[in-house]
């Protein structure tokens, strides 16, 4: 099954400047694993050392914040759209991605 993933500007260097990519999996964790297989290094920018979505990274499935769903266990279906959005905060915009 394939979903569309919208990539924010700070991560496009990892995806070869692509702003939209396709990924496969049954839940968000599987989607991130698939992204990592195709774009090494992206997982470290999205998931912290404890295996949770980084504090300053927001992930939405069809417009719904996964923090209010099942987090990385949020189920996805064919044709869903995932948006990765850096949180707006002071400091460097790359801080949200562990840089």
PDB file as gemmi writes it, atoms N, CA and C in Angstrom:
CRYST1    1.000    1.000    1.000  90.00  90.00  90.00 P 1                      
ATOM      1  N   UNK A   1       0.847  -1.162   0.000  1.00  0.00           N  
ATOM      2  CA  UNK A   1       0.000   0.000   0.000  1.00  0.00           C  
ATOM      3  C   UNK A   1       0.897   1.232   0.000  1.00  0.00           C  
ATOM      4  N   UNK A   2       0.462   2.249  -0.699  1.00  0.00           N  
ATOM      5  CA  UNK A   2       1.276   3.451  -0.851  1.00  0.00           C  
ATOM      6  C   UNK A   2       0.531   4.679  -0.329  1.00  0.00           C  
ATOM      7  N   UNK A   3       1.274   5.512   0.382  1.00  0.00           N  
ATOM      8  CA  UNK A   3       0.740   6.783   0.851  1.00  0.00           C  
ATOM      9  C   UNK A   3       1.650   7.892   0.332  1.00  0.00           C  
ATOM     10  N   UNK A   4       1.122   9.098   0.312  1.00  0.00           N  
ATOM     11  CA  UNK A   4       1.883  10.268  -0.100  1.00  0.00           C  
ATOM     12  C   UNK A   4       2.433  10.945   1.144  1.00  0.00           C  
ATOM     13  N   UNK A   5       3.715  11.292   1.109  1.00  0.00           N  
ATOM     14  CA  UNK A   5       4.346  11.972   2.240  1.00  0.00           C  
ATOM     15  C   UNK A   5       4.861  13.330   1.755  1.00  0.00           C  
ATOM     16  N   UNK A   6       4.390  14.385   2.388  1.00  0.00           N  
ATOM     17  CA  UNK A   6       4.835  15.744   2.075  1.00  0.00           C  
ATOM     18  C   UNK A   6       6.048  16.059   2.937  1.00  0.00           C  
ATOM     19  N   UNK A   7       7.139  16.448   2.277  1.00  0.00           N  
ATOM     20  CA  UNK A   7       8.424  16.671   2.927  1.00  0.00           C  
ATOM     21  C   UNK A   7       8.664  18.176   3.096  1.00  0.00           C  
ATOM     22  N   UNK A   8       8.990  18.626   4.317  1.00  0.00           N  
ATOM     23  CA  UNK A   8       9.259  20.053   4.521  1.00  0.00           C  
ATOM     24  C   UNK A   8      10.636  20.435   3.962  1.00  0.00           C  
ATOM     25  N   UNK A   9      10.793  21.693   3.685  1.00  0.00           N  
ATOM     26  CA  UNK A   9      12.033  22.204   3.086  1.00  0.00           C  
ATOM     27  C   UNK A   9      13.297  21.741   3.809  1.00  0.00           C  
ATOM     28  N   UNK A  10      13.377  21.780   5.156  1.00  0.00           N  
ATOM     29  CA  UNK A  10      14.625  21.374   5.814  1.00  0.00           C  
ATOM     30  C   UNK A  10      15.027  19.916   5.584  1.00  0.00           C  
ATOM     31  N   UNK A  11      14.088  19.063   5.174  1.00  0.00           N  
ATOM     32  CA  UNK A  11      14.411  17.647   4.944  1.00  0.00           C  
ATOM     33  C   UNK A  11      14.595  17.298   3.475  1.00  0.00           C  
ATOM     34  N   UNK A  12      14.375  18.241   2.610  1.00  0.00           N  
ATOM     35  CA  UNK A  12      14.441  17.931   1.175  1.00  0.00           C  
ATOM     36  C   UNK A  12      15.842  17.595   0.684  1.00  0.00           C  
ATOM     37  N   UNK A  13      16.854  18.010   1.397  1.00  0.00           N  
ATOM     38  CA  UNK A  13      18.222  17.623   1.022  1.00  0.00           C  
ATOM     39  C   UNK A  13      18.359  16.100   1.084  1.00  0.00           C  
ATOM     40  N   UNK A  14      17.685  15.489   2.049  1.00  0.00           N  
ATOM     41  CA  UNK A  14      17.742  14.032   2.217  1.00  0.00           C  
ATOM     42  C   UNK A  14      16.960  13.329   1.107  1.00  0.00           C  
ATOM     43  N   UNK A  15      15.875  13.945   0.649  1.00  0.00           N  
ATOM     44  CA  UNK A  15      15.020  13.309  -0.370  1.00  0.00           C  
ATOM     45  C   UNK A  15      15.378  13.740  -1.785  1.00  0.00           C  
ATOM     46  N   UNK A  16      16.565  14.293  -1.971  1.00  0.00           N  
ATOM     47  CA  UNK A  16      16.964  14.732  -3.309  1.00  0.00           C  
ATOM     48  C   UNK A  16      16.113  15.891  -3.802  1.00  0.00           C  
ATOM     49  N   UNK A  17      15.743  16.766  -2.868  1.00  0.00           N  
ATOM     50  CA  UNK A  17      14.947  17.975  -3.144  1.00  0.00           C  
ATOM     51  C   UNK A  17      13.490  17.677  -3.513  1.00  0.00           C  
ATOM     52  N   UNK A  18      13.057  16.442  -3.334  1.00  0.00           N  
ATOM     53  CA  UNK A  18      11.650  16.119  -3.593  1.00  0.00           C  
ATOM     54  C   UNK A  18      10.780  16.641  -2.454  1.00  0.00           C  
ATOM     55  N   UNK A  19       9.679  17.295  -2.788  1.00  0.00           N  
ATOM     56  CA  UNK A  19       8.778  17.792  -1.752  1.00  0.00           C  
ATOM     57  C   UNK A  19       7.646  16.820  -1.456  1.00  0.00           C  
ATOM     58  N   UNK A  20       7.451  15.843  -2.319  1.00  0.00           N  
ATOM     59  CA  UNK A  20       6.442  14.798  -2.121  1.00  0.00           C  
ATOM     60  C   UNK A  20       7.068  13.471  -2.537  1.00  0.00           C  
ATOM     61  N   UNK A  21       6.927  12.467  -1.658  1.00  0.00           N  
ATOM     62  CA  UNK A  21       7.422  11.131  -1.964  1.00  0.00           C  
ATOM     63  C   UNK A  21       6.336  10.121  -1.607  1.00  0.00           C  
ATOM     64  N   UNK A  22       6.454   8.915  -2.124  1.00  0.00           N  
ATOM     65  CA  UNK A  22       5.544   7.831  -1.777  1.00  0.00           C  
ATOM     66  C   UNK A  22       6.260   6.896  -0.819  1.00  0.00           C  
ATOM     67  N   UNK A  23       5.501   6.309   0.089  1.00  0.00           N  
ATOM     68  CA  UNK A  23       6.056   5.336   1.030  1.00  0.00           C  
ATOM     69  C   UNK A  23       5.001   4.276   1.298  1.00  0.00           C  
ATOM     70  N   UNK A  24       5.458   3.108   1.727  1.00  0.00           N  
ATOM     71  CA  UNK A  24       4.544   2.014   1.998  1.00  0.00           C  
ATOM     72  C   UNK A  24       4.599   1.566   3.435  1.00  0.00           C  
ATOM     73  N   UNK A  25       3.466   1.061   3.922  1.00  0.00           N  
ATOM     74  CA  UNK A  25       3.386   0.533   5.276  1.00  0.00           C  
ATOM     75  C   UNK A  25       1.970   0.619   5.793  1.00  0.00           C  
ATOM     76  N   UNK A  26       1.716  -0.109   6.885  1.00  0.00           N  
ATOM     77  CA  UNK A  26       0.377  -0.150   7.476  1.00  0.00           C  
ATOM     78  C   UNK A  26       0.176   0.877   8.577  1.00  0.00           C  
ATOM     79  N   UNK A  27       1.280   1.395   9.129  1.00  0.00           N  
ATOM     80  CA  UNK A  27       1.185   2.422  10.167  1.00  0.00           C  
ATOM     81  C   UNK A  27       2.337   3.411  10.000  1.00  0.00           C  
ATOM     82  N   UNK A  28       2.302   4.467  10.808  1.00  0.00           N  
ATOM     83  CA  UNK A  28       3.303   5.523  10.655  1.00  0.00           C  
ATOM     84  C   UNK A  28       4.721   5.011  10.884  1.00  0.00           C  
ATOM     85  N   UNK A  29       4.906   4.108  11.840  1.00  0.00           N  
ATOM     86  CA  UNK A  29       6.234   3.544  12.096  1.00  0.00           C  
ATOM     87  C   UNK A  29       6.767   2.833  10.845  1.00  0.00           C  
ATOM     88  N   UNK A  30       5.927   2.075  10.178  1.00  0.00           N  
ATOM     89  CA  UNK A  30       6.331   1.365   8.959  1.00  0.00           C  
ATOM     90  C   UNK A  30       6.619   2.352   7.831  1.00  0.00           C  
ATOM     91  N   UNK A  31       5.840   3.429   7.756  1.00  0.00           N  
ATOM     92  CA  UNK A  31       6.086   4.456   6.734  1.00  0.00           C  
ATOM     93  C   UNK A  31       7.455   5.080   6.958  1.00  0.00           C  
ATOM     94  N   UNK A  32       7.765   5.420   8.211  1.00  0.00           N  
ATOM     95  CA  UNK A  32       9.066   6.032   8.506  1.00  0.00           C  
ATOM     96  C   UNK A  32      10.192   5.051   8.211  1.00  0.00           C  
ATOM     97  N   UNK A  33      10.000   3.772   8.509  1.00  0.00           N  
ATOM     98  CA  UNK A  33      11.014   2.763   8.189  1.00  0.00           C  
ATOM     99  C   UNK A  33      11.226   2.675   6.681  1.00  0.00           C  
ATOM    100  N   UNK A  34      10.143   2.729   5.907  1.00  0.00           N  
ATOM    101  CA  UNK A  34      10.255   2.700   4.447  1.00  0.00           C  
ATOM    102  C   UNK A  34      10.972   3.952   3.940  1.00  0.00           C  
ATOM    103  N   UNK A  35      10.625   5.097   4.511  1.00  0.00           N  
ATOM    104  CA  UNK A  35      11.327   6.334   4.128  1.00  0.00           C  
ATOM    105  C   UNK A  35      12.818   6.214   4.416  1.00  0.00           C  
ATOM    106  N   UNK A  36      13.162   5.666   5.566  1.00  0.00           N  
ATOM    107  CA  UNK A  36      14.570   5.501   5.938  1.00  0.00           C  
ATOM    108  C   UNK A  36      15.286   4.589   4.943  1.00  0.00           C  
ATOM    109  N   UNK A  37      14.611   3.541   4.482  1.00  0.00           N  
ATOM    110  CA  UNK A  37      15.215   2.646   3.496  1.00  0.00           C  
ATOM    111  C   UNK A  37      15.510   3.346   2.176  1.00  0.00           C  
ATOM    112  N   UNK A  38      14.651   4.297   1.810  1.00  0.00           N  
ATOM    113  CA  UNK A  38      14.832   5.023   0.554  1.00  0.00           C  
ATOM    114  C   UNK A  38      15.643   6.301   0.697  1.00  0.00           C  
ATOM    115  N   UNK A  39      15.610   6.891   1.887  1.00  0.00           N  
ATOM    116  CA  UNK A  39      16.284   8.163   2.139  1.00  0.00           C  
ATOM    117  C   UNK A  39      17.010   8.083   3.479  1.00  0.00           C  
ATOM    118  N   UNK A  40      18.160   7.382   3.505  1.00  0.00           N  
ATOM    119  CA  UNK A  40      18.881   7.176   4.764  1.00  0.00           C  
ATOM    120  C   UNK A  40      19.142   8.494   5.507  1.00  0.00           C  
ATOM    121  N   UNK A  41      18.865   8.457   6.803  1.00  0.00           N  
ATOM    122  CA  UNK A  41      19.080   9.622   7.657  1.00  0.00           C  
ATOM    123  C   UNK A  41      17.802  10.352   8.012  1.00  0.00           C  
ATOM    124  N   UNK A  42      16.722  10.100   7.286  1.00  0.00           N  
ATOM    125  CA  UNK A  42      15.483  10.842   7.546  1.00  0.00           C  
ATOM    126  C   UNK A  42      14.860  10.429   8.885  1.00  0.00           C  
ATOM    127  N   UNK A  43      14.977   9.163   9.254  1.00  0.00           N  
ATOM    128  CA  UNK A  43      14.382   8.694  10.511  1.00  0.00           C  
ATOM    129  C   UNK A  43      14.967   9.433  11.701  1.00  0.00           C  
ATOM    130  N   UNK A  44      16.282   9.634  11.699  1.00  0.00           N  
ATOM    131  CA  UNK A  44      16.925  10.334  12.810  1.00  0.00           C  
ATOM    132  C   UNK A  44      16.422  11.764  12.958  1.00  0.00           C  
ATOM    133  N   UNK A  45      15.949  12.333  11.888  1.00  0.00           N  
ATOM    134  CA  UNK A  45      15.414  13.710  11.942  1.00  0.00           C  
ATOM    135  C   UNK A  45      13.982  13.731  12.463  1.00  0.00           C  
ATOM    136  N   UNK A  46      13.304  12.584  12.390  1.00  0.00           N  
ATOM    137  CA  UNK A  46      11.891  12.519  12.780  1.00  0.00           C  
ATOM    138  C   UNK A  46      11.645  11.874  14.134  1.00  0.00           C  
ATOM    139  N   UNK A  47      12.490  10.903  14.494  1.00  0.00           N  
ATOM    140  CA  UNK A  47      12.273  10.100  15.693  1.00  0.00           C  
ATOM    141  C   UNK A  47      13.463  10.272  16.635  1.00  0.00           C  
ATOM    142  N   UNK A  48      13.166  10.451  17.929  1.00  0.00           N  
ATOM    143  CA  UNK A  48      14.236  10.653  18.914  1.00  0.00           C  
ATOM    144  C   UNK A  48      14.824   9.328  19.392  1.00  0.00           C  
ATOM    145  N   UNK A  49      15.751   9.423  20.342  1.00  0.00           N  
ATOM    146  CA  UNK A  49      16.466   8.250  20.850  1.00  0.00           C  
ATOM    147  C   UNK A  49      15.545   7.271  21.577  1.00  0.00           C  
ATOM    148  N   UNK A  50      14.409   7.770  22.098  1.00  0.00           N  
ATOM    149  CA  UNK A  50      13.450   6.910  22.787  1.00  0.00           C  
ATOM    150  C   UNK A  50      12.448   6.276  21.825  1.00  0.00           C  
ATOM    151  N   UNK A  51      12.582   6.575  20.551  1.00  0.00           N  
ATOM    152  CA  UNK A  51      11.688   6.004  19.559  1.00  0.00           C  
ATOM    153  C   UNK A  51      10.375   6.741  19.411  1.00  0.00           C  
ATOM    154  N   UNK A  52      10.320   7.977  19.866  1.00  0.00           N  
ATOM    155  CA  UNK A  52       9.121   8.797  19.750  1.00  0.00           C  
ATOM    156  C   UNK A  52       9.352   9.905  18.722  1.00  0.00           C  
ATOM    157  N   UNK A  53       8.261  10.434  18.192  1.00  0.00           N  
ATOM    158  CA  UNK A  53       8.381  11.552  17.259  1.00  0.00           C  
ATOM    159  C   UNK A  53       9.043  12.713  18.000  1.00  0.00           C  
ATOM    160  N   UNK A  54      10.020  13.324  17.355  1.00  0.00           N  
ATOM    161  CA  UNK A  54      10.735  14.435  17.986  1.00  0.00           C  
ATOM    162  C   UNK A  54       9.767  15.538  18.412  1.00  0.00           C  
ATOM    163  N   UNK A  55      10.117  16.190  19.486  1.00  0.00           N  
ATOM    164  CA  UNK A  55       9.274  17.208  20.108  1.00  0.00           C  
ATOM    165  C   UNK A  55       8.885  18.333  19.154  1.00  0.00           C  
ATOM    166  N   UNK A  56       9.805  18.749  18.310  1.00  0.00           N  
ATOM    167  CA  UNK A  56       9.557  19.884  17.428  1.00  0.00           C  
ATOM    168  C   UNK A  56       9.206  19.475  15.998  1.00  0.00           C  
ATOM    169  N   UNK A  57       8.719  18.261  15.862  1.00  0.00           N  
ATOM    170  CA  UNK A  57       8.257  17.774  14.563  1.00  0.00           C  
ATOM    171  C   UNK A  57       6.792  17.380  14.715  1.00  0.00           C  
ATOM    172  N   UNK A  58       5.962  17.913  13.863  1.00  0.00           N  
ATOM    173  CA  UNK A  58       4.549  17.552  13.861  1.00  0.00           C  
ATOM    174  C   UNK A  58       4.282  16.680  12.645  1.00  0.00           C  
ATOM    175  N   UNK A  59       3.523  15.612  12.844  1.00  0.00           N  
ATOM    176  CA  UNK A  59       3.176  14.712  11.752  1.00  0.00           C  
ATOM    177  C   UNK A  59       1.652  14.601  11.716  1.00  0.00           C  
ATOM    178  N   UNK A  60       1.114  14.758  10.519  1.00  0.00           N  
ATOM    179  CA  UNK A  60      -0.328  14.704  10.323  1.00  0.00           C  
ATOM    180  C   UNK A  60      -0.661  13.618   9.305  1.00  0.00           C  
ATOM    181  N   UNK A  61      -1.705  12.854   9.590  1.00  0.00           N  
ATOM    182  CA  UNK A  61      -2.238  11.888   8.636  1.00  0.00           C  
ATOM    183  C   UNK A  61      -3.616  12.404   8.249  1.00  0.00           C  
ATOM    184  N   UNK A  62      -3.752  12.745   6.981  1.00  0.00           N  
ATOM    185  CA  UNK A  62      -5.003  13.313   6.478  1.00  0.00           C  
ATOM    186  C   UNK A  62      -5.472  14.500   7.325  1.00  0.00           C  
ATOM    187  N   UNK A  63      -4.508  15.331   7.729  1.00  0.00           N  
ATOM    188  CA  UNK A  63      -4.825  16.537   8.472  1.00  0.00           C  
ATOM    189  C   UNK A  63      -4.992  16.354   9.969  1.00  0.00           C  
ATOM    190  N   UNK A  64      -4.880  15.120  10.459  1.00  0.00           N  
ATOM    191  CA  UNK A  64      -5.033  14.843  11.891  1.00  0.00           C  
ATOM    192  C   UNK A  64      -3.653  14.650  12.529  1.00  0.00           C  
ATOM    193  N   UNK A  65      -3.404  15.385  13.619  1.00  0.00           N  
ATOM    194  CA  UNK A  65      -2.138  15.296  14.346  1.00  0.00           C  
ATOM    195  C   UNK A  65      -2.027  13.909  14.970  1.00  0.00           C  
ATOM    196  N   UNK A  66      -0.948  13.167  14.635  1.00  0.00           N  
ATOM    197  CA  UNK A  66      -0.801  11.797  15.139  1.00  0.00           C  
ATOM    198  C   UNK A  66      -0.603  11.749  16.645  1.00  0.00           C  
ATOM    199  N   UNK A  67      -0.216  12.857  17.259  1.00  0.00           N  
ATOM    200  CA  UNK A  67      -0.081  12.871  18.726  1.00  0.00           C  
ATOM    201  C   UNK A  67      -1.444  12.676  19.403  1.00  0.00           C  
ATOM    202  N   UNK A  68      -2.523  13.016  18.688  1.00  0.00           N  
ATOM    203  CA  UNK A  68      -3.867  12.839  19.222  1.00  0.00           C  
ATOM    204  C   UNK A  68      -4.521  11.569  18.687  1.00  0.00           C  
ATOM    205  N   UNK A  69      -3.754  10.814  17.904  1.00  0.00           N  
ATOM    206  CA  UNK A  69      -4.218   9.524  17.398  1.00  0.00           C  
ATOM    207  C   UNK A  69      -3.413   8.455  18.137  1.00  0.00           C  
ATOM    208  N   UNK A  70      -2.653   7.666  17.437  1.00  0.00           N  
ATOM    209  CA  UNK A  70      -1.868   6.595  18.064  1.00  0.00           C  
ATOM    210  C   UNK A  70      -0.375   6.786  17.891  1.00  0.00           C  
ATOM    211  N   UNK A  71       0.066   8.028  17.645  1.00  0.00           N  
ATOM    212  CA  UNK A  71       1.501   8.276  17.472  1.00  0.00           C  
ATOM    213  C   UNK A  71       2.048   7.471  16.312  1.00  0.00           C  
ATOM    214  N   UNK A  72       3.177   6.828  16.537  1.00  0.00           N  
ATOM    215  CA  UNK A  72       3.802   6.030  15.481  1.00  0.00           C  
ATOM    216  C   UNK A  72       2.969   4.809  15.108  1.00  0.00           C  
ATOM    217  N   UNK A  73       2.026   4.436  15.970  1.00  0.00           N  
ATOM    218  CA  UNK A  73       1.141   3.319  15.685  1.00  0.00           C  
ATOM    219  C   UNK A  73      -0.088   3.709  14.886  1.00  0.00           C  
ATOM    220  N   UNK A  74      -0.180   4.972  14.487  1.00  0.00           N  
ATOM    221  CA  UNK A  74      -1.327   5.440  13.717  1.00  0.00           C  
ATOM    222  C   UNK A  74      -1.424   4.672  12.399  1.00  0.00           C  
ATOM    223  N   UNK A  75      -2.560   4.046  12.181  1.00  0.00           N  
ATOM    224  CA  UNK A  75      -2.778   3.261  10.959  1.00  0.00           C  
ATOM    225  C   UNK A  75      -2.923   4.187   9.755  1.00  0.00           C  
ATOM    226  N   UNK A  76      -2.431   3.714   8.625  1.00  0.00           N  
ATOM    227  CA  UNK A  76      -2.583   4.437   7.363  1.00  0.00           C  
ATOM    228  C   UNK A  76      -3.174   3.482   6.331  1.00  0.00           C  
ATOM    229  N   UNK A  77      -3.823   4.082   5.347  1.00  0.00           N  
ATOM    230  CA  UNK A  77      -4.458   3.301   4.283  1.00  0.00           C  
ATOM    231  C   UNK A  77      -4.002   3.826   2.929  1.00  0.00           C  
ATOM    232  N   UNK A  78      -4.168   3.001   1.932  1.00  0.00           N  
ATOM    233  CA  UNK A  78      -3.842   3.375   0.552  1.00  0.00           C  
ATOM    234  C   UNK A  78      -4.430   4.749   0.241  1.00  0.00           C  
ATOM    235  N   UNK A  79      -3.599   5.631  -0.301  1.00  0.00           N  
ATOM    236  CA  UNK A  79      -4.059   6.948  -0.712  1.00  0.00           C  
ATOM    237  C   UNK A  79      -4.028   8.010   0.369  1.00  0.00           C  
ATOM    238  N   UNK A  80      -3.707   7.639   1.610  1.00  0.00           N  
ATOM    239  CA  UNK A  80      -3.613   8.645   2.668  1.00  0.00           C  
ATOM    240  C   UNK A  80      -2.496   9.628   2.382  1.00  0.00           C  
ATOM    241  N   UNK A  81      -2.575  10.793   3.021  1.00  0.00           N  
ATOM    242  CA  UNK A  81      -1.536  11.812   2.882  1.00  0.00           C  
ATOM    243  C   UNK A  81      -0.946  12.110   4.252  1.00  0.00           C  
ATOM    244  N   UNK A  82       0.376  12.021   4.321  1.00  0.00           N  
ATOM    245  CA  UNK A  82       1.104  12.333   5.548  1.00  0.00           C  
ATOM    246  C   UNK A  82       1.868  13.622   5.310  1.00  0.00           C  
ATOM    247  N   UNK A  83       1.739  14.543   6.257  1.00  0.00           N  
ATOM    248  CA  UNK A  83       2.469  15.802   6.190  1.00  0.00           C  
ATOM    249  C   UNK A  83       3.414  15.884   7.385  1.00  0.00           C  
ATOM    250  N   UNK A  84       4.671  16.190   7.110  1.00  0.00           N  
ATOM    251  CA  UNK A  84       5.668  16.414   8.150  1.00  0.00           C  
ATOM    252  C   UNK A  84       5.859  17.923   8.225  1.00  0.00           C  
ATOM    253  N   UNK A  85       5.632  18.479   9.413  1.00  0.00           N  
ATOM    254  CA  UNK A  85       5.662  19.924   9.562  1.00  0.00           C  
ATOM    255  C   UNK A  85       6.545  20.284  10.748  1.00  0.00           C  
ATOM    256  N   UNK A  86       7.607  21.059  10.522  1.00  0.00           N  
ATOM    257  CA  UNK A  86       8.410  21.500  11.665  1.00  0.00           C  
ATOM    258  C   UNK A  86       7.599  22.474  12.509  1.00  0.00           C  
ATOM    259  N   UNK A  87       7.672  22.306  13.831  1.00  0.00           N  
ATOM    260  CA  UNK A  87       6.974  23.214  14.734  1.00  0.00           C  
ATOM    261  C   UNK A  87       7.640  24.580  14.670  1.00  0.00           C  
ATOM    262  N   UNK A  88       6.836  25.611  14.794  1.00  0.00           N  
ATOM    263  CA  UNK A  88       7.360  26.967  14.796  1.00  0.00           C  
ATOM    264  C   UNK A  88       7.790  27.295  16.217  1.00  0.00           C  
ATOM    265  N   UNK A  89       9.071  27.602  16.367  1.00  0.00           N  
ATOM    266  CA  UNK A  89       9.617  27.943  17.679  1.00  0.00           C  
ATOM    267  C   UNK A  89      10.820  28.847  17.464  1.00  0.00           C  
ATOM    268  N   UNK A  90      11.297  29.434  18.512  1.00  0.00           N  
ATOM    269  CA  UNK A  90      12.490  30.279  18.409  1.00  0.00           C  
ATOM    270  C   UNK A  90      13.711  29.447  18.100  1.00  0.00           C  
ATOM    271  N   UNK A  91      14.755  30.097  17.658  1.00  0.00           N  
ATOM    272  CA  UNK A  91      16.003  29.403  17.368  1.00  0.00           C  
ATOM    273  C   UNK A  91      16.083  28.953  15.928  1.00  0.00           C  
ATOM    274  N   UNK A  92      17.034  28.091  15.680  1.00  0.00           N  
ATOM    275  CA  UNK A  92      17.297  27.603  14.336  1.00  0.00           C  
ATOM    276  C   UNK A  92      16.176  26.687  13.860  1.00  0.00           C  
ATOM    277  N   UNK A  93      15.701  26.858  12.606  1.00  0.00           N  
ATOM    278  CA  UNK A  93      14.672  25.946  12.106  1.00  0.00           C  
ATOM    279  C   UNK A  93      15.181  24.514  11.979  1.00  0.00           C  
ATOM    280  N   UNK A  94      16.499  24.335  11.921  1.00  0.00           N  
ATOM    281  CA  UNK A  94      17.044  22.982  11.820  1.00  0.00           C  
ATOM    282  C   UNK A  94      17.100  22.296  13.177  1.00  0.00           C  
ATOM    283  N   UNK A  95      16.899  23.049  14.267  1.00  0.00           N  
ATOM    284  CA  UNK A  95      16.920  22.443  15.599  1.00  0.00           C  
ATOM    285  C   UNK A  95      15.863  21.364  15.726  1.00  0.00           C  
ATOM    286  N   UNK A  96      14.770  21.528  15.022  1.00  0.00           N  
ATOM    287  CA  UNK A  96      13.694  20.532  15.073  1.00  0.00           C  
ATOM    288  C   UNK A  96      14.143  19.185  14.515  1.00  0.00           C  
ATOM    289  N   UNK A  97      15.195  19.174  13.746  1.00  0.00           N  
ATOM    290  CA  UNK A  97      15.670  17.945  13.117  1.00  0.00           C  
ATOM    291  C   UNK A  97      16.997  17.475  13.690  1.00  0.00           C  
ATOM    292  N   UNK A  98      17.269  17.871  14.925  1.00  0.00           N  
ATOM    293  CA  UNK A  98      18.477  17.379  15.595  1.00  0.00           C  
ATOM    294  C   UNK A  98      19.766  17.947  15.056  1.00  0.00           C  
ATOM    295  N   UNK A  99      19.723  19.153  14.515  1.00  0.00           N  
ATOM    296  CA  UNK A  99      20.932  19.766  13.969  1.00  0.00           C  
ATOM    297  C   UNK A  99      21.288  21.001  14.709  1.00  0.00           C  
TER     298      UNK A  99                                                      
END                                                                             
